[in-house]
Amino acid sequence: MNIAVIIPAFNEESNIEKVVESIRQLKTEDRFFPVVVNDASTDATSDKARRAGADVIDLPVNLGIGGAVQTGMIYAYDQGYDAAIQIDGDGQHPSGFIPELCKIIRNDEAD
């Protein structure tokens, strides 16, 4: 499966590269694509996410976590990804759990 990993981010320049790189390093039968939704950050979040290899959506105004996640999900749908998973831009969600979650999705064990 091709899976978009949606990462809403507001002023996460100190964490975003590590988060994106942790996703890009996942090696499974699935392919993971980090998508950072930059929620009108005033720091270098957007530039650092791009340099780390993420697709970046720059929102012109701060929509908050809900608007940023919705933007990412719409993007994933429009781009034809098989699934989308959201993790936070501050690194609090360990990306190492994503492959196990994908097994559940692939085996039709998720609702």
Beta strands, then each sheet from edge to edge (+ up, - down):
strand 1: 2-9
strand 2: 31-38
strand 3: 55-58
strand 4: 83-86
sheet 1: 3+ 2+ 1+ 4+
end
